[in-house]
């Protein structure tokens, strides 16, 4: 084989590897990791038990459904992504993936995840997964994001479904406890995302996205972030009050929640963006810690 042929084959392999990486990027793997973790927590803390193979299938379906939503979101928002420094390097704005490819990829993965969840686990979990995908695509991405500064508040419901889906995969039903897990993520989402929006408000302004810092200003955004962190204090205690978790979780959730409130107060007092960026990072740790504590509590029960 000639050197030219070897170089040509190597270039083809590199190009193919790049294509695979681009399609993986469409799935928003960093967002997916949080979705998978909270979905797995719902599965673990639910009463009863699920065969490990079926549990793995349920988590895979949640992951694929979340990735499918991300792919369709990137397809629809490719014009906005091209205007924002944070997203301009994504596969669609740069032309590395064609829009039709991204849409087909997202739709096929959506159908696959819902059908497999229904056939392997139960149709309640499949219906919730379909609802989460549809809510993220149609309610948040297409309807709310470009129209209202409350896009994150209402649209945040899409990201709150995974623990409910995991719970339903294990039990075949929706309960008050699973709704409490939904509420925890639902009320966590605004202060988490607005912290990032404060840092990236210039990007959103250039793209014409009516995020709260752009429309209402930084001061009002910071005030609302504090309100939501205060609301989270009793909401995060709900799993303990409902008997899903013990007081080890309850005490830790209260301590973590107070630190979240303290972070919001620091943001309120800070004229710059450093505290907002710190709060954004802490908000991710906060949610991971709460759901990890829920699973730890369940394991020790």
Secondary structure by P-SEA (a helix, b strand, c coil): ccaaaaaaaaaaaaaaaaaaaaaaaaaaaaaaaaaaaaaaaaaaaccccccaaaaaaaaaaaaaaaaaaaaaaaaaaaaaaaacccccccccccccccaaaaaaaaaaaaaaaaaaaaacccaaaaaaaaaaaaaaccccccccccccccccccccccccaaaaaaaaaacccccaaaaaaaaaaaaaaaaaaaaaaaaaaaaaaaaccccccccccaaaaaaaaaaaaaaaccccccccccccccaaaaaaaaaaaaaaaaaaaaaaaccccaaaaaaaaaaaaaaaaaaaaaaaaaaac
